[in-house]
Amino acid sequence: MNSSEEILEKISPGQIRSALLADTCFGRVSVGLVSGGKFAVELSAEGGAMENFFPLLSELSEKSSVRLSSIEAFGLCDGVGSVLGIRVSSAALSTMALACGGRKTLFTWNLFDAARANADELCKSGGDYAVAAPSRKNFINAIWREGGVRGEAELECGAFAERFSAGKARLFYINQRPVSDGRLSFLETAETMRLSLEDVWKYACEGLVEMRRRSIPPDALLLSKREYVKWNSQARI
């Protein structure tokens, strides 16, 4: 699967009357329902997607009295975030769309689009800010506004800390779990940014978050190219 080969068509929230939304990027799993073009309900649980996604989906269906087969669109956050978590929701929602004969719309949005909209809202004075999210070991995914200039990249933890900590910018951390890794100690004073699915839908309706139609199961979005090494060492017996 190579999602980069897709032609990604933008869709407007105004085109969507009913939708099931999912965010499985980090340490909290959320599912939500849009009904009649308006955000209706959201359920969340702490933990991973493998353990929580399907129980939440069942609970949402029971509480809303909505049959999943009647929903016209399925949307998920494709990153940045937990590759496994995103792939779980991608596989599940893509299967639901295909099970209905391919008549359902499948779309994605970028977590950092919503994070930037939220940071702009919280920092209306125009000051510098940086928003951090976990990445691979010793790295941070980040977006920022620095001197009026916006940026986005995966940064080494030390480089991020040197550039944005010590009062140089307003810091936000969008992981849902506490900072426990010693390399992330500079984020202990950062403000927690919690982006609900209702927030995402609001920002999308305001034109601040792009939603794009997908024709194949979308993969997790990464800010850097990952190199994987095949393990071929002989096992010890």
Contacts in CASP RR format, 6 or more apart in sequence:
PFRMAT RR
TARGET T0000
AUTHOR 0000-0000-0000
METHOD contacts of the structure
MODEL  1
MNSSEEILEKISPGQIRSALLADTCFGRVSVGLVSGGKFAVELSAEGGAM
ENFFPLLSELSEKSSVRLSSIEAFGLCDGVGSVLGIRVSSAALSTMALAC
GGRKTLFTWNLFDAARANADELCKSGGDYAVAAPSRKNFINAIWREGGVR
GEAELECGAFAERFSAGKARLFYINQRPVSDGRLSFLETAETMRLSLEDV
WKYACEGLVEMRRRSIPPDALLLSKREYVKWNSQARI
1 216 0 8 1.000
1 217 0 8 1.000
1 219 0 8 1.000
3 214 0 8 1.000
3 216 0 8 1.000
3 218 0 8 1.000
3 219 0 8 1.000
6 214 0 8 1.000
6 215 0 8 1.000
6 216 0 8 1.000
8 212 0 8 1.000
8 213 0 8 1.000
8 214 0 8 1.000
9 212 0 8 1.000
9 213 0 8 1.000
10 210 0 8 1.000
10 211 0 8 1.000
10 212 0 8 1.000
10 213 0 8 1.000
11 105 0 8 1.000
11 107 0 8 1.000
11 211 0 8 1.000
11 212 0 8 1.000
11 213 0 8 1.000
12 211 0 8 1.000
13 37 0 8 1.000
13 201 0 8 1.000
13 204 0 8 1.000
13 205 0 8 1.000
13 211 0 8 1.000
14 37 0 8 1.000
14 205 0 8 1.000
16 34 0 8 1.000
16 37 0 8 1.000
16 72 0 8 1.000
16 73 0 8 1.000
16 105 0 8 1.000
17 34 0 8 1.000
17 35 0 8 1.000
17 36 0 8 1.000
17 37 0 8 1.000
17 72 0 8 1.000
18 33 0 8 1.000
18 34 0 8 1.000
18 35 0 8 1.000
18 36 0 8 1.000
18 37 0 8 1.000
18 66 0 8 1.000
18 70 0 8 1.000
18 71 0 8 1.000
18 72 0 8 1.000
18 73 0 8 1.000
19 33 0 8 1.000
19 34 0 8 1.000
19 71 0 8 1.000
19 72 0 8 1.000
19 73 0 8 1.000
19 74 0 8 1.000
19 75 0 8 1.000
19 105 0 8 1.000
20 31 0 8 1.000
20 32 0 8 1.000
20 33 0 8 1.000
20 34 0 8 1.000
20 57 0 8 1.000
20 60 0 8 1.000
20 68 0 8 1.000
20 71 0 8 1.000
20 73 0 8 1.000
20 74 0 8 1.000
20 75 0 8 1.000
20 93 0 8 1.000
20 96 0 8 1.000
21 30 0 8 1.000
21 31 0 8 1.000
21 32 0 8 1.000
21 33 0 8 1.000
21 34 0 8 1.000
21 75 0 8 1.000
21 76 0 8 1.000
21 197 0 8 1.000
21 200 0 8 1.000
21 201 0 8 1.000
22 29 0 8 1.000
22 30 0 8 1.000
22 31 0 8 1.000
22 32 0 8 1.000
22 53 0 8 1.000
22 74 0 8 1.000
22 75 0 8 1.000
22 76 0 8 1.000
22 77 0 8 1.000
22 89 0 8 1.000
22 92 0 8 1.000
22 93 0 8 1.000
22 197 0 8 1.000
23 29 0 8 1.000
23 30 0 8 1.000
23 76 0 8 1.000
23 77 0 8 1.000
23 89 0 8 1.000
23 111 0 8 1.000
23 195 0 8 1.000
23 197 0 8 1.000
23 200 0 8 1.000
24 30 0 8 1.000
24 48 0 8 1.000
24 49 0 8 1.000
24 53 0 8 1.000
24 76 0 8 1.000
24 77 0 8 1.000
24 82 0 8 1.000
24 85 0 8 1.000
24 86 0 8 1.000
24 88 0 8 1.000
24 89 0 8 1.000
25 77 0 8 1.000
25 79 0 8 1.000
25 80 0 8 1.000
25 81 0 8 1.000
25 82 0 8 1.000
25 85 0 8 1.000
25 86 0 8 1.000
25 111 0 8 1.000
25 133 0 8 1.000
26 81 0 8 1.000
26 82 0 8 1.000
26 133 0 8 1.000
26 134 0 8 1.000
26 174 0 8 1.000
26 175 0 8 1.000
26 176 0 8 1.000
26 177 0 8 1.000
27 46 0 8 1.000
27 47 0 8 1.000
27 48 0 8 1.000
27 82 0 8 1.000
27 175 0 8 1.000
27 176 0 8 1.000
27 177 0 8 1.000
28 44 0 8 1.000
28 45 0 8 1.000
28 46 0 8 1.000
28 47 0 8 1.000
28 176 0 8 1.000
28 177 0 8 1.000
29 44 0 8 1.000
29 45 0 8 1.000
29 47 0 8 1.000
29 48 0 8 1.000
29 49 0 8 1.000
29 52 0 8 1.000
29 53 0 8 1.000
29 56 0 8 1.000
30 42 0 8 1.000
30 43 0 8 1.000
30 44 0 8 1.000
30 56 0 8 1.000
30 196 0 8 1.000
30 197 0 8 1.000
31 42 0 8 1.000
31 43 0 8 1.000
31 44 0 8 1.000
31 53 0 8 1.000
31 56 0 8 1.000
31 57 0 8 1.000
31 60 0 8 1.000
31 197 0 8 1.000
32 39 0 8 1.000
32 40 0 8 1.000
32 41 0 8 1.000
32 42 0 8 1.000
32 43 0 8 1.000
32 60 0 8 1.000
32 197 0 8 1.000
33 39 0 8 1.000
33 40 0 8 1.000
33 41 0 8 1.000
33 42 0 8 1.000
33 60 0 8 1.000
33 64 0 8 1.000
33 66 0 8 1.000
33 71 0 8 1.000
34 40 0 8 1.000
34 201 0 8 1.000
35 64 0 8 1.000
35 66 0 8 1.000
39 197 0 8 1.000
39 198 0 8 1.000
39 201 0 8 1.000
39 202 0 8 1.000
40 64 0 8 1.000
41 60 0 8 1.000
41 63 0 8 1.000
41 64 0 8 1.000
42 196 0 8 1.000
42 197 0 8 1.000
42 198 0 8 1.000
43 56 0 8 1.000
43 59 0 8 1.000
43 60 0 8 1.000
43 63 0 8 1.000
44 56 0 8 1.000
44 196 0 8 1.000
45 52 0 8 1.000
45 55 0 8 1.000
45 56 0 8 1.000
46 52 0 8 1.000
46 176 0 8 1.000
46 177 0 8 1.000
48 82 0 8 1.000
48 85 0 8 1.000
49 82 0 8 1.000
49 84 0 8 1.000
49 85 0 8 1.000
49 86 0 8 1.000
49 88 0 8 1.000
49 89 0 8 1.000
50 84 0 8 1.000
50 85 0 8 1.000
50 88 0 8 1.000
53 85 0 8 1.000
53 88 0 8 1.000
53 89 0 8 1.000
53 92 0 8 1.000
54 92 0 8 1.000
57 68 0 8 1.000
57 92 0 8 1.000
61 67 0 8 1.000
61 68 0 8 1.000
68 96 0 8 1.000
69 100 0 8 1.000
71 104 0 8 1.000
72 104 0 8 1.000
72 105 0 8 1.000
73 104 0 8 1.000
73 105 0 8 1.000
73 106 0 8 1.000
73 107 0 8 1.000
74 93 0 8 1.000
74 94 0 8 1.000
74 96 0 8 1.000
74 97 0 8 1.000
74 104 0 8 1.000
74 105 0 8 1.000
74 106 0 8 1.000
74 107 0 8 1.000
75 93 0 8 1.000
75 106 0 8 1.000
75 107 0 8 1.000
75 108 0 8 1.000
75 109 0 8 1.000
75 211 0 8 1.000
76 86 0 8 1.000
76 89 0 8 1.000
76 90 0 8 1.000
76 93 0 8 1.000
76 108 0 8 1.000
76 109 0 8 1.000
76 218 0 8 1.000
77 86 0 8 1.000
77 108 0 8 1.000
77 109 0 8 1.000
77 110 0 8 1.000
77 111 0 8 1.000
77 114 0 8 1.000
77 200 0 8 1.000
78 86 0 8 1.000
78 90 0 8 1.000
78 108 0 8 1.000
78 109 0 8 1.000
78 110 0 8 1.000
78 218 0 8 1.000
78 219 0 8 1.000
78 220 0 8 1.000
78 221 0 8 1.000
79 86 0 8 1.000
79 110 0 8 1.000
79 111 0 8 1.000
79 112 0 8 1.000
79 220 0 8 1.000
79 221 0 8 1.000
80 110 0 8 1.000
80 111 0 8 1.000
80 112 0 8 1.000
80 133 0 8 1.000
80 135 0 8 1.000
80 141 0 8 1.000
80 220 0 8 1.000
80 221 0 8 1.000
80 222 0 8 1.000
80 223 0 8 1.000
81 111 0 8 1.000
81 133 0 8 1.000
81 134 0 8 1.000
81 135 0 8 1.000
81 141 0 8 1.000
81 220 0 8 1.000
81 221 0 8 1.000
82 220 0 8 1.000
83 220 0 8 1.000
83 222 0 8 1.000
85 220 0 8 1.000
86 219 0 8 1.000
86 220 0 8 1.000
86 221 0 8 1.000
87 219 0 8 1.000
87 220 0 8 1.000
90 217 0 8 1.000
90 218 0 8 1.000
90 219 0 8 1.000
90 220 0 8 1.000
91 217 0 8 1.000
93 106 0 8 1.000
94 106 0 8 1.000
94 216 0 8 1.000
94 217 0 8 1.000
94 218 0 8 1.000
96 104 0 8 1.000
97 104 0 8 1.000
97 105 0 8 1.000
97 106 0 8 1.000
105 213 0 8 1.000
106 213 0 8 1.000
106 214 0 8 1.000
106 215 0 8 1.000
106 218 0 8 1.000
107 211 0 8 1.000
107 212 0 8 1.000
107 213 0 8 1.000
107 214 0 8 1.000
108 211 0 8 1.000
108 212 0 8 1.000
108 214 0 8 1.000
108 218 0 8 1.000
109 200 0 8 1.000
109 204 0 8 1.000
109 209 0 8 1.000
109 210 0 8 1.000
109 211 0 8 1.000
109 212 0 8 1.000
110 209 0 8 1.000
110 210 0 8 1.000
110 221 0 8 1.000
111 133 0 8 1.000
111 174 0 8 1.000
111 195 0 8 1.000
112 131 0 8 1.000
112 133 0 8 1.000
112 141 0 8 1.000
112 143 0 8 1.000
112 152 0 8 1.000
113 203 0 8 1.000
113 208 0 8 1.000
113 209 0 8 1.000
113 210 0 8 1.000
114 195 0 8 1.000
114 199 0 8 1.000
114 200 0 8 1.000
114 203 0 8 1.000
114 208 0 8 1.000
114 209 0 8 1.000
115 131 0 8 1.000
115 133 0 8 1.000
115 143 0 8 1.000
115 172 0 8 1.000
115 174 0 8 1.000
115 193 0 8 1.000
115 195 0 8 1.000
116 131 0 8 1.000
116 143 0 8 1.000
116 150 0 8 1.000
116 208 0 8 1.000
117 203 0 8 1.000
117 206 0 8 1.000
117 208 0 8 1.000
117 209 0 8 1.000
118 193 0 8 1.000
118 195 0 8 1.000
118 199 0 8 1.000
118 203 0 8 1.000
119 129 0 8 1.000
119 131 0 8 1.000
119 143 0 8 1.000
119 145 0 8 1.000
119 172 0 8 1.000
119 193 0 8 1.000
120 145 0 8 1.000
122 129 0 8 1.000
122 170 0 8 1.000
122 172 0 8 1.000
123 129 0 8 1.000
123 145 0 8 1.000
123 170 0 8 1.000
126 145 0 8 1.000
126 148 0 8 1.000
127 145 0 8 1.000
127 147 0 8 1.000
127 148 0 8 1.000
127 169 0 8 1.000
127 170 0 8 1.000
128 144 0 8 1.000
128 145 0 8 1.000
128 146 0 8 1.000
128 147 0 8 1.000
128 148 0 8 1.000
128 164 0 8 1.000
128 168 0 8 1.000
128 169 0 8 1.000
128 170 0 8 1.000
129 144 0 8 1.000
129 145 0 8 1.000
129 169 0 8 1.000
129 170 0 8 1.000
129 171 0 8 1.000
129 172 0 8 1.000
130 142 0 8 1.000
130 143 0 8 1.000
130 144 0 8 1.000
130 146 0 8 1.000
130 160 0 8 1.000
130 163 0 8 1.000
130 164 0 8 1.000
130 169 0 8 1.000
130 170 0 8 1.000
130 171 0 8 1.000
130 172 0 8 1.000
131 142 0 8 1.000
131 143 0 8 1.000
131 144 0 8 1.000
131 171 0 8 1.000
131 172 0 8 1.000
131 173 0 8 1.000
131 174 0 8 1.000
131 193 0 8 1.000
132 140 0 8 1.000
132 141 0 8 1.000
132 142 0 8 1.000
132 160 0 8 1.000
132 171 0 8 1.000
132 172 0 8 1.000
132 173 0 8 1.000
132 174 0 8 1.000
132 187 0 8 1.000
132 190 0 8 1.000
133 140 0 8 1.000
133 141 0 8 1.000
133 142 0 8 1.000
133 173 0 8 1.000
133 174 0 8 1.000
133 175 0 8 1.000
134 140 0 8 1.000
134 141 0 8 1.000
134 175 0 8 1.000
134 184 0 8 1.000
135 141 0 8 1.000
135 154 0 8 1.000
135 223 0 8 1.000
135 224 0 8 1.000
136 226 0 8 1.000
138 156 0 8 1.000
138 157 0 8 1.000
138 183 0 8 1.000
139 154 0 8 1.000
139 155 0 8 1.000
139 156 0 8 1.000
139 157 0 8 1.000
139 224 0 8 1.000
140 154 0 8 1.000
140 155 0 8 1.000
140 156 0 8 1.000
140 157 0 8 1.000
140 160 0 8 1.000
140 184 0 8 1.000
141 153 0 8 1.000
141 154 0 8 1.000
141 223 0 8 1.000
142 152 0 8 1.000
142 153 0 8 1.000
142 154 0 8 1.000
142 155 0 8 1.000
142 160 0 8 1.000
142 164 0 8 1.000
143 150 0 8 1.000
143 151 0 8 1.000
143 152 0 8 1.000
144 150 0 8 1.000
144 151 0 8 1.000
144 152 0 8 1.000
144 164 0 8 1.000
144 169 0 8 1.000
145 151 0 8 1.000
146 169 0 8 1.000
152 223 0 8 1.000
153 223 0 8 1.000
153 224 0 8 1.000
154 222 0 8 1.000
154 223 0 8 1.000
154 224 0 8 1.000
155 163 0 8 1.000
157 183 0 8 1.000
157 184 0 8 1.000
157 186 0 8 1.000
158 183 0 8 1.000
158 186 0 8 1.000
160 186 0 8 1.000
161 186 0 8 1.000
164 171 0 8 1.000
165 171 0 8 1.000
165 186 0 8 1.000
170 191 0 8 1.000
171 187 0 8 1.000
171 189 0 8 1.000
171 190 0 8 1.000
171 191 0 8 1.000
172 190 0 8 1.000
172 191 0 8 1.000
172 192 0 8 1.000
172 193 0 8 1.000
173 179 0 8 1.000
173 187 0 8 1.000
173 190 0 8 1.000
173 191 0 8 1.000
173 192 0 8 1.000
173 193 0 8 1.000
174 192 0 8 1.000
174 193 0 8 1.000
174 194 0 8 1.000
174 195 0 8 1.000
176 194 0 8 1.000
179 185 0 8 1.000
179 187 0 8 1.000
179 188 0 8 1.000
179 190 0 8 1.000
200 209 0 8 1.000
203 209 0 8 1.000
204 210 0 8 1.000
204 211 0 8 1.000
END
